[in-house]
Amino acid sequence: MFNFTVLYNNEPGKFTFYYKGVRLNINNANVTFVPNSGMTAGEIKTLASQMPGSQTDHVWMIDTNIWYNGAWRPFNGTRFPIPSPYFGNIGLSQWDIGIWDKYCYS
C-alpha cells in the first residue's frame, strides 16, 4: 500500500510531500496560491495507458483525509459524476475510494 501526504503551509508558504511518513527531498516550491480544494484520483496520460486496478481487483486509496478548519476530516469527496466507458470508481466509505480499468479482467 502507498502512503502519500501533501501538506500546505506545514512550512510557511510551501507545500511539503511525504511518502510513508518520510519527507521527500524534493523542491518544496513557494506557494503562489492558497489551495481551496483537494482531490484523490488515478491518472493516465492517454487511453493507450492503463488505469491501475482491474474489474476484480480494484486499486484502493485507503484512509483518505483532508485538513480544513483546523482538523483532519474524512475526504468524503464526490465521485466523478459522469459514467465512463473506460474506468470505474467506487466509494466504499467516506475514507476509502476504489478505481479500476473496465477493460482489464484479471
mmCIF file of the C-alpha atoms, coordinates in Angstrom:
data_MODEL
# 
_entry.id   MODEL 
# 
loop_
_atom_site.group_PDB 
_atom_site.id 
_atom_site.type_symbol 
_atom_site.label_atom_id 
_atom_site.label_alt_id 
_atom_site.label_comp_id 
_atom_site.label_asym_id 
_atom_site.label_entity_id 
_atom_site.label_seq_id 
_atom_site.pdbx_PDB_ins_code 
_atom_site.Cartn_x 
_atom_site.Cartn_y 
_atom_site.Cartn_z 
_atom_site.occupancy 
_atom_site.B_iso_or_equiv 
_atom_site.pdbx_formal_charge 
_atom_site.auth_seq_id 
_atom_site.auth_comp_id 
_atom_site.auth_asym_id 
_atom_site.auth_atom_id 
_atom_site.pdbx_PDB_model_num 
ATOM 1   C CA . MET A 1 1   ? 0.000   0.000   0.000   1.00 0.00 ? 1   MET A CA 1 
ATOM 2   C CA . PHE A 1 2   ? 1.180   3.505   -0.802  1.00 0.00 ? 2   PHE A CA 1 
ATOM 3   C CA . ASN A 1 3   ? 1.017   6.236   1.787   1.00 0.00 ? 3   ASN A CA 1 
ATOM 4   C CA . PHE A 1 4   ? 1.358   9.767   0.423   1.00 0.00 ? 4   PHE A CA 1 
ATOM 5   C CA . THR A 1 5   ? 0.792   13.005  2.328   1.00 0.00 ? 5   THR A CA 1 
ATOM 6   C CA . VAL A 1 6   ? 0.846   16.515  0.870   1.00 0.00 ? 6   VAL A CA 1 
ATOM 7   C CA . LEU A 1 7   ? 0.743   19.374  3.355   1.00 0.00 ? 7   LEU A CA 1 
ATOM 8   C CA . TYR A 1 8   ? 0.144   23.036  2.682   1.00 0.00 ? 8   TYR A CA 1 
ATOM 9   C CA . ASN A 1 9   ? 1.759   25.627  4.952   1.00 0.00 ? 9   ASN A CA 1 
ATOM 10  C CA . ASN A 1 10  ? 3.414   22.992  7.157   1.00 0.00 ? 10  ASN A CA 1 
ATOM 11  C CA . GLU A 1 11  ? 6.406   25.168  6.370   1.00 0.00 ? 11  GLU A CA 1 
ATOM 12  C CA . PRO A 1 12  ? 5.132   28.718  5.941   1.00 0.00 ? 12  PRO A CA 1 
ATOM 13  C CA . GLY A 1 13  ? 4.205   29.408  2.322   1.00 0.00 ? 13  GLY A CA 1 
ATOM 14  C CA . LYS A 1 14  ? 5.192   25.949  0.988   1.00 0.00 ? 14  LYS A CA 1 
ATOM 15  C CA . PHE A 1 15  ? 3.852   22.521  0.094   1.00 0.00 ? 15  PHE A CA 1 
ATOM 16  C CA . THR A 1 16  ? 5.678   19.585  1.712   1.00 0.00 ? 16  THR A CA 1 
ATOM 17  C CA . PHE A 1 17  ? 5.469   15.994  0.475   1.00 0.00 ? 17  PHE A CA 1 
ATOM 18  C CA . TYR A 1 18  ? 5.750   12.740  2.422   1.00 0.00 ? 18  TYR A CA 1 
ATOM 19  C CA . TYR A 1 19  ? 5.818   9.051   1.467   1.00 0.00 ? 19  TYR A CA 1 
ATOM 20  C CA . LYS A 1 20  ? 5.189   6.514   4.231   1.00 0.00 ? 20  LYS A CA 1 
ATOM 21  C CA . GLY A 1 21  ? 5.749   9.257   6.797   1.00 0.00 ? 21  GLY A CA 1 
ATOM 22  C CA . VAL A 1 22  ? 9.178   10.247  5.435   1.00 0.00 ? 22  VAL A CA 1 
ATOM 23  C CA . ARG A 1 23  ? 9.600   13.697  3.973   1.00 0.00 ? 23  ARG A CA 1 
ATOM 24  C CA . LEU A 1 24  ? 10.611  13.591  0.325   1.00 0.00 ? 24  LEU A CA 1 
ATOM 25  C CA . ASN A 1 25  ? 13.731  15.528  -0.555  1.00 0.00 ? 25  ASN A CA 1 
ATOM 26  C CA . ILE A 1 26  ? 12.205  17.431  -3.451  1.00 0.00 ? 26  ILE A CA 1 
ATOM 27  C CA . ASN A 1 27  ? 11.900  21.080  -4.287  1.00 0.00 ? 27  ASN A CA 1 
ATOM 28  C CA . ASN A 1 28  ? 9.208   22.400  -1.953  1.00 0.00 ? 28  ASN A CA 1 
ATOM 29  C CA . ALA A 1 29  ? 8.393   25.393  -4.124  1.00 0.00 ? 29  ALA A CA 1 
ATOM 30  C CA . ASN A 1 30  ? 6.929   28.530  -2.651  1.00 0.00 ? 30  ASN A CA 1 
ATOM 31  C CA . VAL A 1 31  ? 3.152   28.584  -2.908  1.00 0.00 ? 31  VAL A CA 1 
ATOM 32  C CA . THR A 1 32  ? 1.768   31.208  -5.255  1.00 0.00 ? 32  THR A CA 1 
ATOM 33  C CA . PHE A 1 33  ? -1.866  30.447  -4.356  1.00 0.00 ? 33  PHE A CA 1 
ATOM 34  C CA . VAL A 1 34  ? -3.888  29.301  -1.359  1.00 0.00 ? 34  VAL A CA 1 
ATOM 35  C CA . PRO A 1 35  ? -5.417  25.882  -2.065  1.00 0.00 ? 35  PRO A CA 1 
ATOM 36  C CA . ASN A 1 36  ? -9.161  25.655  -1.550  1.00 0.00 ? 36  ASN A CA 1 
ATOM 37  C CA . SER A 1 37  ? -9.893  22.070  -2.615  1.00 0.00 ? 37  SER A CA 1 
ATOM 38  C CA . GLY A 1 38  ? -8.419  18.586  -2.652  1.00 0.00 ? 38  GLY A CA 1 
ATOM 39  C CA . MET A 1 39  ? -8.563  15.546  -4.912  1.00 0.00 ? 39  MET A CA 1 
ATOM 40  C CA . THR A 1 40  ? -7.895  11.832  -4.624  1.00 0.00 ? 40  THR A CA 1 
ATOM 41  C CA . ALA A 1 41  ? -7.567  10.324  -8.101  1.00 0.00 ? 41  ALA A CA 1 
ATOM 42  C CA . GLY A 1 42  ? -5.939  7.933   -10.519 1.00 0.00 ? 42  GLY A CA 1 
ATOM 43  C CA . GLU A 1 43  ? -4.475  9.311   -13.720 1.00 0.00 ? 43  GLU A CA 1 
ATOM 44  C CA . ILE A 1 44  ? -3.463  8.142   -17.177 1.00 0.00 ? 44  ILE A CA 1 
ATOM 45  C CA . LYS A 1 45  ? -1.804  10.137  -19.946 1.00 0.00 ? 45  LYS A CA 1 
ATOM 46  C CA . THR A 1 46  ? -3.754  8.629   -22.893 1.00 0.00 ? 46  THR A CA 1 
ATOM 47  C CA . LEU A 1 47  ? -6.363  5.903   -23.370 1.00 0.00 ? 47  LEU A CA 1 
ATOM 48  C CA . ALA A 1 48  ? -3.469  3.677   -24.532 1.00 0.00 ? 48  ALA A CA 1 
ATOM 49  C CA . SER A 1 49  ? -2.192  3.804   -20.933 1.00 0.00 ? 49  SER A CA 1 
ATOM 50  C CA . GLN A 1 50  ? -3.770  1.552   -18.334 1.00 0.00 ? 50  GLN A CA 1 
ATOM 51  C CA . MET A 1 51  ? -5.516  2.755   -15.206 1.00 0.00 ? 51  MET A CA 1 
ATOM 52  C CA . PRO A 1 52  ? -4.343  0.833   -12.141 1.00 0.00 ? 52  PRO A CA 1 
ATOM 53  C CA . GLY A 1 53  ? -6.760  -1.848  -10.978 1.00 0.00 ? 53  GLY A CA 1 
ATOM 54  C CA . SER A 1 54  ? -8.942  -4.386  -12.723 1.00 0.00 ? 54  SER A CA 1 
ATOM 55  C CA . GLN A 1 55  ? -12.627 -5.319  -12.667 1.00 0.00 ? 55  GLN A CA 1 
ATOM 56  C CA . THR A 1 56  ? -11.977 -7.901  -9.965  1.00 0.00 ? 56  THR A CA 1 
ATOM 57  C CA . ASP A 1 57  ? -9.014  -6.298  -8.177  1.00 0.00 ? 57  ASP A CA 1 
ATOM 58  C CA . HIS A 1 58  ? -9.573  -2.559  -7.674  1.00 0.00 ? 58  HIS A CA 1 
ATOM 59  C CA . VAL A 1 59  ? -6.815  -0.218  -6.553  1.00 0.00 ? 59  VAL A CA 1 
ATOM 60  C CA . TRP A 1 60  ? -7.839  1.274   -3.210  1.00 0.00 ? 60  TRP A CA 1 
ATOM 61  C CA . MET A 1 61  ? -6.992  4.651   -1.748  1.00 0.00 ? 61  MET A CA 1 
ATOM 62  C CA . ILE A 1 62  ? -7.484  3.932   1.933   1.00 0.00 ? 62  ILE A CA 1 
ATOM 63  C CA . ASP A 1 63  ? -7.950  6.371   4.813   1.00 0.00 ? 63  ASP A CA 1 
ATOM 64  C CA . THR A 1 64  ? -8.067  9.488   2.626   1.00 0.00 ? 64  THR A CA 1 
ATOM 65  C CA . ASN A 1 65  ? -8.273  12.647  4.725   1.00 0.00 ? 65  ASN A CA 1 
ATOM 66  C CA . ILE A 1 66  ? -8.224  16.376  4.168   1.00 0.00 ? 66  ILE A CA 1 
ATOM 67  C CA . TRP A 1 67  ? -7.239  19.123  6.626   1.00 0.00 ? 67  TRP A CA 1 
ATOM 68  C CA . TYR A 1 68  ? -9.595  22.064  6.885   1.00 0.00 ? 68  TYR A CA 1 
ATOM 69  C CA . ASN A 1 69  ? -10.979 24.306  9.598   1.00 0.00 ? 69  ASN A CA 1 
ATOM 70  C CA . GLY A 1 70  ? -8.183  23.201  11.926  1.00 0.00 ? 70  GLY A CA 1 
ATOM 71  C CA . ALA A 1 71  ? -8.762  19.425  11.865  1.00 0.00 ? 71  ALA A CA 1 
ATOM 72  C CA . TRP A 1 72  ? -8.220  16.268  9.798   1.00 0.00 ? 72  TRP A CA 1 
ATOM 73  C CA . ARG A 1 73  ? -11.523 15.096  8.324   1.00 0.00 ? 73  ARG A CA 1 
ATOM 74  C CA . PRO A 1 74  ? -12.584 12.168  6.128   1.00 0.00 ? 74  PRO A CA 1 
ATOM 75  C CA . PHE A 1 75  ? -12.062 13.102  2.498   1.00 0.00 ? 75  PHE A CA 1 
ATOM 76  C CA . ASN A 1 76  ? -15.608 12.030  1.606   1.00 0.00 ? 76  ASN A CA 1 
ATOM 77  C CA . GLY A 1 77  ? -15.305 13.603  -1.830  1.00 0.00 ? 77  GLY A CA 1 
ATOM 78  C CA . THR A 1 78  ? -17.828 13.471  -4.622  1.00 0.00 ? 78  THR A CA 1 
ATOM 79  C CA . ARG A 1 79  ? -17.065 10.844  -7.226  1.00 0.00 ? 79  ARG A CA 1 
ATOM 80  C CA . PHE A 1 80  ? -16.751 11.874  -10.887 1.00 0.00 ? 80  PHE A CA 1 
ATOM 81  C CA . PRO A 1 81  ? -20.406 12.352  -11.838 1.00 0.00 ? 81  PRO A CA 1 
ATOM 82  C CA . ILE A 1 82  ? -20.276 11.241  -15.494 1.00 0.00 ? 82  ILE A CA 1 
ATOM 83  C CA . PRO A 1 83  ? -20.167 7.460   -16.091 1.00 0.00 ? 83  PRO A CA 1 
ATOM 84  C CA . SER A 1 84  ? -17.053 6.464   -18.034 1.00 0.00 ? 84  SER A CA 1 
ATOM 85  C CA . PRO A 1 85  ? -16.997 3.610   -20.545 1.00 0.00 ? 85  PRO A CA 1 
ATOM 86  C CA . TYR A 1 86  ? -13.299 3.113   -19.675 1.00 0.00 ? 86  TYR A CA 1 
ATOM 87  C CA . PHE A 1 87  ? -12.858 3.466   -15.922 1.00 0.00 ? 87  PHE A CA 1 
ATOM 88  C CA . GLY A 1 88  ? -14.755 2.606   -12.765 1.00 0.00 ? 88  GLY A CA 1 
ATOM 89  C CA . ASN A 1 89  ? -14.731 4.082   -9.278  1.00 0.00 ? 89  ASN A CA 1 
ATOM 90  C CA . ILE A 1 90  ? -16.485 3.341   -6.034  1.00 0.00 ? 90  ILE A CA 1 
ATOM 91  C CA . GLY A 1 91  ? -16.650 4.996   -2.641  1.00 0.00 ? 91  GLY A CA 1 
ATOM 92  C CA . LEU A 1 92  ? -16.547 2.184   -0.084  1.00 0.00 ? 92  LEU A CA 1 
ATOM 93  C CA . SER A 1 93  ? -16.762 4.612   2.822   1.00 0.00 ? 93  SER A CA 1 
ATOM 94  C CA . GLN A 1 94  ? -16.143 8.276   3.493   1.00 0.00 ? 94  GLN A CA 1 
ATOM 95  C CA . TRP A 1 95  ? -12.396 7.441   3.619   1.00 0.00 ? 95  TRP A CA 1 
ATOM 96  C CA . ASP A 1 96  ? -11.888 4.649   1.055   1.00 0.00 ? 96  ASP A CA 1 
ATOM 97  C CA . ILE A 1 97  ? -12.045 5.039   -2.731  1.00 0.00 ? 97  ILE A CA 1 
ATOM 98  C CA . GLY A 1 98  ? -11.517 2.302   -5.362  1.00 0.00 ? 98  GLY A CA 1 
ATOM 99  C CA . ILE A 1 99  ? -10.613 2.741   -9.049  1.00 0.00 ? 99  ILE A CA 1 
ATOM 100 C CA . TRP A 1 100 ? -10.134 0.329   -11.957 1.00 0.00 ? 100 TRP A CA 1 
ATOM 101 C CA . ASP A 1 101 ? -9.776  -0.065  -15.710 1.00 0.00 ? 101 ASP A CA 1 
ATOM 102 C CA . LYS A 1 102 ? -13.002 -1.588  -17.104 1.00 0.00 ? 102 LYS A CA 1 
ATOM 103 C CA . TYR A 1 103 ? -11.077 -3.366  -19.878 1.00 0.00 ? 103 TYR A CA 1 
ATOM 104 C CA . CYS A 1 104 ? -8.734  -5.200  -17.507 1.00 0.00 ? 104 CYS A CA 1 
ATOM 105 C CA . TYR A 1 105 ? -10.270 -8.534  -16.473 1.00 0.00 ? 105 TYR A CA 1 
ATOM 106 C CA . SER A 1 106 ? -7.571  -10.080 -14.287 1.00 0.00 ? 106 SER A CA 1 
# 
